[in-house]
Structures are given as structure tokens and as C-alpha cells.
């Protein structure tokens, strides 16, 4: 159950400050001004991350997971797997590591 909000906070802003506040909230896709102000007052920041590399990395992880499951099934059924399959999986994992590094670099730049 949400805590009752029964305390009111009131402060004045200049026109330019108010425009800036609205622009920042809008840039994050926040339409509830009270929620935005509460978040900023309590935590000091609002972050909306849109990192295309993260979406691509998630896709690559899914493909690797599927391939690994197929290789394990084949190994259990036949007792062997193909070297080419392992090289392909290694290549995909290298792509994931590259994506992860790019993501970490971008996130580090946010500080």
C-alpha cells in the first residue's frame, strides 16, 4: 500500500527555470510533473537509458543461448559436436563482449 502523501511543498521558480524544468521532464518522457519533482528532490536525478547496443547484445545472448542448447542436445544424443559450431559460438560471444564494452564505456561517460 502506498504511503499517504499529506505534506505539501511549495516553491517559486522563474519563467526560465520553469521552462527548463518542463523541457527536462519532457526529454525523459515524464508527463507527471509532481512525480518528476519528487524524484529529483529525493534522489537528485532521473535517468532514461536508451542504449541500442544493449538491445543488440540481448539479441546476441539469446542466439548464443539457443545455439548452446542445441549443441548440448547434439552432444548428449551423438556424443560429439562439430568444431565449426564451437568456432561460431566463440565468434558470437566475442561480439557480445565487444557490445558489453561499448555499453560500459557509454555508461561510464554518464558520470
Secondary structure as UniProt FT lines:
FT   HELIX           15..27
FT   TURN            28..29
FT   HELIX           33..43
FT   HELIX           52..78
FT   HELIX           83..109
//
